[in-house]
């Protein structure tokens, strides 16, 4: 069963069929109820009309034997004592009326020798027209009647009337319910025949429409499977020329593939550059150790220590970059006083080549104190390498931003290179030695840390003529 309804097309077809089936069944039941009620109302109207017609004739003084009741309309006249005064021809049995008898009894059943007339009932010469009235209300009931050997269900209308003798009688007239039942039965049979066919059409149309709508999704799936099998991230899934959800899915998938391709390319370049950067100090250190082992008097201990320190710094930078690439974000702990951080960091720098001048104002930010200290150290190290006579560090608050600036009086950064210097392992001056120029990771680490703190790090021209690095973080 899971395999049968394991596709979206099957579930959509099933869901649409169920919904339409429920709606049609509910609508069909409502239609049958309305049809039945309407036909019953029509039967009641006919029964009421027939009953009032007979009651009017009785009120006009027509004798019970002279009523000439049609055999097609079952009629029964019953007095207040339950005696049957008149019945229609060929009425053989009845239920649901005032009496189960169909035989007229009593003196009122044949008044006068001719069964009719307006003879005075009380001998005072008055025909008592005012006493003979037809009730303005009627009652309804359901029962059956057998006429000329045929039995059927009827709705009965009961109307009270006073005859010419002053006797209150009730006229029962029936209307057959066979028409109502035949019509309801025909409508029900038509619905039972048409409903399965209609549901079959709904299921088929839903299946075909869903299949057509999901055809681009299948194309996307096949292309993604091919990309996974080939590991070729330069391939893209087909984008349909529509503006629906499938087209947006295809575009988002291609954007994801592009980001993944860029990430993989960046990771490969990172590994290659890291291997290249590690190769030189490791080779230098090995050479020095081998020379020292063969000729101890030639061992350059200071140079070996410098190589070890460089390896240590490079390993620390690579580890931090790996954590940042893995999505590590600073903990939103207590506020960090940026002005105090600058003073503490600069107080620990005793071997700077040029003096550092500070212009700090009280301002606090939220983030990792250690990572922000690393950003400041990298920016100052970069300024020390390029400055001619001095470095300036300024801290101030601008609106909701905390601003940290590090400026030098060196040659500055060309405008076309101001974004590239934040890439990993990028050194603009290829002629510089690796010892002086570093590995090209400091500025990349600084920007990654600042971005993960919700800020920005940019470079422009400094008033002193060199480079001006500006870090902006939300104050807090």
C-alpha positions in Angstrom: 0.0 0.0 0.0 2.9 2.4 0.8 4.4 1.7 -2.6 1.1 2.3 -4.4 0.6 5.7 -2.7 4.3 6.5 -2.4 4.3 9.1 -5.1 2.9 12.7 -5.0 0.8 12.0 -8.1 -1.0 9.0 -6.4 -1.5 10.9 -3.2 -2.8 14.0 -5.0 -5.2 11.9 -7.1 -6.4 10.0 -4.0 -6.8 13.3 -2.0 -8.7 15.0 -4.8 -11.0 12.0 -5.4 -11.8 11.7 -1.6 -12.5 15.4 -1.4 -14.8 15.4 -4.5 -16.5 12.2 -3.3 -17.3 13.7 0.1 -18.5 16.9 -1.5 -20.7 15.1 -4.1 -22.1 12.8 -1.5 -23.0 15.7 0.8 -24.4 17.6 -2.1 -26.4 14.6 -3.4 -27.9 14.0 0.1 -28.9 17.6 0.3 -30.4 17.5 -3.2 -32.4 14.4 -2.3 -33.6 15.9 0.9 -34.7 19.1 -0.9 -36.4 17.1 -3.7 -38.2 14.8 -1.2 -39.3 17.8 0.9 -40.5 19.7 -2.2 -42.5 16.7 -3.5 -44.0 16.0 -0.1 -45.0 19.7 0.1 -46.7 19.3 -3.3 -48.5 16.2 -2.1 -49.7 18.0 1.0 -50.9 20.9 -1.2 -52.9 18.5 -3.3 -54.3 16.7 -0.3 -55.2 20.0 1.3 -56.9 21.3 -1.8 -59.0 18.1 -2.2 -59.9 18.1 1.5 -61.0 21.7 1.5 -63.0 21.1 -1.7 -65.0 18.3 -0.1 -65.3 20.3 3.2 -66.7 23.3 1.3 -69.3 21.1 -0.3 -70.3 19.7 3.1 -70.5 23.2 4.5 -72.7 24.2 1.6 -75.3 21.6 2.6 -74.5 18.7 0.3 -75.4 15.4 1.8 -72.8 12.8 2.4 -74.3 10.4 -0.2 -74.4 13.3 -2.8 -70.7 14.2 -2.4 -69.8 12.1 -5.5 -66.3 11.4 -4.2 -63.9 10.5 -7.0 -62.2 7.1 -6.8 -58.8 8.6 -7.8 -58.7 10.7 -4.6 -59.1 8.7 -1.3 -61.4 10.7 1.0 -62.8 9.8 4.3 -65.3 11.8 6.4 -65.3 11.1 10.1 -67.5 12.7 12.8 -66.3 13.7 16.2 -67.4 10.3 17.6 -65.2 8.4 15.2 -68.0 7.2 12.9 -67.4 7.2 9.2 -70.0 9.3 7.3 -68.6 9.1 3.8 -65.7 7.5 1.8 -64.6 7.7 -1.8 -65.4 4.9 -4.2 -63.3 1.8 -4.3 -61.5 2.7 -1.0 -61.0 -0.7 0.6 -58.6 0.0 3.5 -57.0 3.0 5.1 -54.5 3.9 7.9 -53.4 7.2 9.3 -56.8 8.8 9.3 -59.5 9.2 12.1 -60.9 5.7 11.6 -59.7 2.4 10.0 -63.3 1.8 8.7 -64.2 2.4 5.1 -68.0 1.7 5.6 -70.3 4.8 6.1 -72.6 4.5 9.1 -75.2 6.7 10.9 -78.2 8.7 9.8 -76.0 11.5 8.4 -74.8 9.2 5.7 -78.1 9.5 3.8 -80.1 12.6 4.6 -83.4 12.7 2.8 -84.8 10.4 0.2 -82.4 11.8 -2.5 -79.4 11.9 -0.3 -79.1 15.7 -0.5 -81.0 19.0 -0.2 -81.0 21.8 2.4 -83.8 20.5 4.7 -84.0 22.4 8.0 -82.2 20.5 10.6 -84.0 21.9 13.7 -87.4 22.7 12.1 -87.3 26.5 12.7 -87.3 27.4 9.0 -83.6 28.4 9.2 -81.0 26.6 7.2 -78.3 27.6 9.8 -75.7 28.7 7.1 -73.8 30.6 9.8 -73.2 27.4 11.7 -71.7 25.6 8.8 -68.1 26.7 8.7 -64.8 25.2 7.3 -61.8 25.3 9.6 -59.0 27.6 8.5 -56.4 25.2 9.7 -55.5 21.7 8.6 -53.4 18.9 10.0 -51.2 16.4 8.1 -50.3 12.8 8.6 -48.9 9.8 6.8 -50.6 6.5 6.2 -51.7 4.1 3.5 -54.8 3.3 1.5 -55.9 0.4 -0.7 -57.9 1.5 -3.7 -59.3 -1.1 -6.0 -56.9 -3.7 -4.8 -53.8 -1.5 -5.0 -52.1 -0.3 -1.8 -49.9 2.7 -1.6 -48.5 5.3 0.9 -50.3 8.6 1.2 -50.0 11.9 2.9 -53.4 12.9 4.6 -54.8 16.4 5.0 -57.4 16.7 7.8 -59.9 19.7 7.6 -62.7 20.2 10.2 -66.1 21.4 9.0 -69.6 21.7 10.4 -72.3 20.0 8.3 -75.9 21.2 7.7 -77.1 19.3 10.8 -74.5 21.1 13.0 -72.3 18.1 13.4 -68.6 18.7 13.4 -66.9 16.3 11.0 -63.3 15.9 9.8 -62.5 15.5 6.1 -59.5 13.4 5.3 -58.1 13.6 1.8 -55.0 11.8 0.6 -52.3 12.4 -2.0 -50.1 9.5 -3.1 -46.4 9.6 -2.2 -45.5 7.2 -5.1 -44.5 10.2 -7.3 -42.1 11.5 -4.6 -40.6 8.1 -4.0 -40.2 7.4 -7.7 -38.5 10.8 -8.3 -36.2 10.4 -5.3 -35.3 6.8 -6.3 -34.6 7.9 -9.9 -32.4 10.7 -8.7 -30.6 8.5 -6.3 -30.0 5.8 -8.9 -28.6 8.4 -11.3 -26.3 9.7 -8.6 -25.1 6.2 -7.8 -24.3 5.5 -11.4 -22.7 8.9 -12.2 -20.7 9.3 -9.0 -18.2 6.5 -9.7 -17.7 7.7 -13.2 -17.2 11.3 -12.1 -14.7 10.2 -9.4 -12.8 8.1 -12.0 -12.6 11.2 -14.3 -11.4 13.4 -11.3 -8.8 10.9 -10.4 -7.5 10.5 -14.0 -7.4 14.3 -14.6 -5.7 14.9 -11.3 -3.1 12.2 -12.0 -2.4 13.6 -15.5 -2.3 17.2 -14.3 0.0 16.4 -11.4 2.2 14.3 -13.6 2.6 17.2 -16.0 3.2 19.7 -13.2 5.8 17.4 -11.5 7.7 16.6 -14.8 10.2 19.5 -14.2 10.8 18.1 -10.6 11.7 14.8 -12.1 14.1 16.5 -14.4 15.7 18.3 -11.4 16.0 15.0 -9.5 17.7 13.3 -12.4 20.2 16.1 -12.9 20.9 16.2 -9.2 21.5 12.4 -9.2 23.8 12.8 -12.2 25.7 15.6 -10.4 26.1 13.5 -7.3 27.4 10.6 -9.3 29.8 12.7 -11.4 30.8 15.1 -8.6 30.8 17.8 -11.3 29.5 20.8 -9.4 29.6 23.0 -12.5 26.5 21.4 -13.8 23.1 23.0 -13.2 19.5 21.7 -13.1 17.1 22.7 -15.9 14.9 25.7 -15.0 11.4 25.7 -16.5 10.2 28.8 -18.2 7.3 29.2 -15.7 6.9 31.4 -12.6 5.6 28.9 -10.2 7.1 27.0 -7.2 8.9 24.5 -9.4 10.8 27.2 -11.2 11.7 28.8 -7.9 12.9 25.5 -6.7 15.1 25.0 -9.7 16.6 28.5 -9.3 17.2 28.0 -5.6 18.8 24.6 -6.4 21.1 26.2 -8.9 22.0 28.9 -6.5 22.8 26.3 -3.9 25.0 24.4 -6.4 26.8 27.6 -7.3 27.5 28.3 -3.6 28.6 24.7 -3.1 30.9 24.9 -6.1 32.4 28.1 -4.8 32.8 26.6 -1.3 34.5 23.5 -2.6 36.8 25.6 -4.9 37.6 27.8 -2.0 38.3 24.8 0.2 40.6 23.3 -2.4 42.5 26.5 -2.9 42.7 26.8 0.9 44.2 23.4 1.2 46.6 24.0 -1.6 47.7 27.4 -0.2 48.0 26.0 3.3 50.2 23.2 2.0 52.4 25.7 0.1 52.7 27.9 3.1 53.6 25.1 5.4 56.1 23.6 3.0 58.7 26.5 3.3 59.1 26.7 7.1 59.0 23.0 7.4 61.7 22.6 4.7 63.8 25.4 6.3 63.5 23.9 9.7 64.5 20.5 8.5 67.5 21.9 6.6 68.7 23.7 9.7 68.3 20.6 11.9 70.1 18.4 9.4 73.0 20.9 9.1 73.1 21.2 12.9 73.2 17.4 13.2 76.1 17.2 10.8 77.9 20.4 11.9 76.7 21.5 15.4 78.8 24.7 15.2 76.7 25.8 12.1 73.3 25.3 13.8 71.2 28.5 13.6 69.2 28.2 16.7 67.5 31.6 16.4 66.4 30.8 12.8 65.0 27.5 13.9 63.1 29.2 16.7 61.7 31.7 14.2 60.5 28.9 11.9 58.9 27.1 14.8 57.1 30.3 15.9 56.0 30.9 12.3 54.6 27.4 12.1 52.8 27.8 15.4 51.2 31.0 14.2 50.2 29.5 10.9 48.7 26.5 12.5 46.7 28.7 14.9 45.5 30.8 11.9 44.5 27.7 10.0 42.7 26.3 13.0 40.7 29.5 13.5 39.8 29.7 9.9 38.6 26.1 10.0 36.4 26.9 13.0 35.0 30.0 11.2 34.3 28.0 8.1 32.4 25.4 10.2 30.0 28.2 11.3 31.4 29.0 14.7 29.8 32.2 16.0 30.8 34.4 19.0 28.9 33.9 22.2 26.7 36.8 23.1 28.1 37.2 26.6 28.8 40.3 28.6 29.7 43.6 26.8 33.3 44.1 25.8 34.7 47.6 26.4 36.4 48.3 23.1 38.4 51.2 24.4 39.8 49.1 27.3 40.5 46.3 24.9 42.6 48.6 22.7 44.6 49.9 25.7 45.4 46.4 27.0 46.3 45.0 23.5 48.7 47.9 22.7 50.2 47.8 26.2 51.4 44.3 25.5 53.1 45.2 22.3 56.7 46.0 23.2 58.5 45.2 20.0 56.6 47.4 17.5 58.8 48.9 14.8 56.9 52.3 14.8 55.0 54.0 17.6 51.3 53.7 17.9 49.1 56.7 18.8 45.6 56.2 20.2 42.4 58.2 20.1 39.8 56.2 22.1 36.4 57.0 23.6 34.3 54.8 25.8 32.2 52.4 23.8 31.2 48.7 24.3 30.2 45.9 21.9 28.9 42.4 22.4 31.0 39.4 21.3 34.1 37.3 21.9 36.8 39.3 23.6 39.5 36.9 22.4 38.4 37.1 18.8 38.1 40.9 18.8 41.5 41.1 20.3 42.7 38.9 17.5 41.2 41.3 14.9 42.9 44.3 16.5 46.2 42.5 16.7 46.0 41.5 13.0 45.2 45.1 11.9 48.0 46.6 13.9 50.5 44.0 12.7 49.4 44.8 9.1 49.9 48.6 9.8 53.3 48.0 11.4 54.5 46.2 8.3 53.6 49.1 5.9 53.9 52.2 8.1 56.8 54.6 7.6 56.8 56.6 10.8 53.7 55.8 12.9 50.3 54.1 13.3 47.1 55.6 14.7 44.3 53.6 16.5 41.0 55.4 17.1 37.8 54.2 18.8 34.5 56.2 18.8 30.8 55.7 18.7 28.6 56.8 15.8 24.9 56.3 16.4 24.3 52.6 17.0 27.8 51.7 15.7 31.1 51.2 17.5 33.9 52.3 15.1 37.5 51.1 15.3 40.1 52.6 12.9 43.7 51.6 12.3 45.6 53.9 10.0 49.2 54.0 8.9 51.4 56.5 6.8 52.6 53.9 4.3 51.9 53.6 0.6 48.3 52.6 1.1 46.2 50.0 -0.8 45.4 50.6 -4.5 41.6 51.1 -5.0 41.4 48.1 -7.3 42.9 45.8 -4.7 40.9 46.9 -1.6 38.7 43.8 -1.7 41.2 41.3 -2.8 43.5 41.9 0.2 40.8 40.3 2.4 41.1 37.0 0.5 43.1 34.2 2.0 46.8 33.9 1.3 46.9 37.1 -0.7 50.0 39.3 -0.5 50.1 42.3 -2.8 53.8 42.8 -2.7 55.2 39.5 -4.1 58.8 40.8 -3.8 58.5 40.9 0.0 60.0 38.1 1.9 57.6 35.7 3.6 59.1 36.6 7.0 58.1 40.2 6.5 54.9 39.7 4.6 53.3 37.0 6.6 51.1 34.2 5.2 48.3 36.5 4.0 45.8 35.2 6.5 45.6 38.1 9.0 43.1 40.3 7.1 41.0 37.4 6.0 40.7 36.2 9.6 39.9 39.8 10.7 37.0 40.2 8.2 35.5 36.7 8.9 35.5 37.5 12.6 33.9 40.9 12.2 31.2 39.6 9.8 30.3 36.9 12.3 29.9 39.6 14.9 27.4 41.4 12.7 29.7 44.1 11.5 31.8 45.2 8.6 35.6 45.7 7.9 36.6 48.0 5.0 39.8 49.7 3.8 40.2 53.2 2.4 42.8 55.9 2.1 44.0 57.4 5.5 44.5 61.1 6.1 48.2 60.2 6.8 48.5 58.9 3.3 48.5 55.2 4.0 45.7 52.7 4.5 42.8 53.2 6.8 41.1 50.0 8.1 37.7 50.7 9.6 35.7 48.1 11.7 32.1 48.8 12.5 30.2 46.7 15.1 26.8 47.2 16.7 27.3 49.0 20.0 25.9 47.4 23.0 
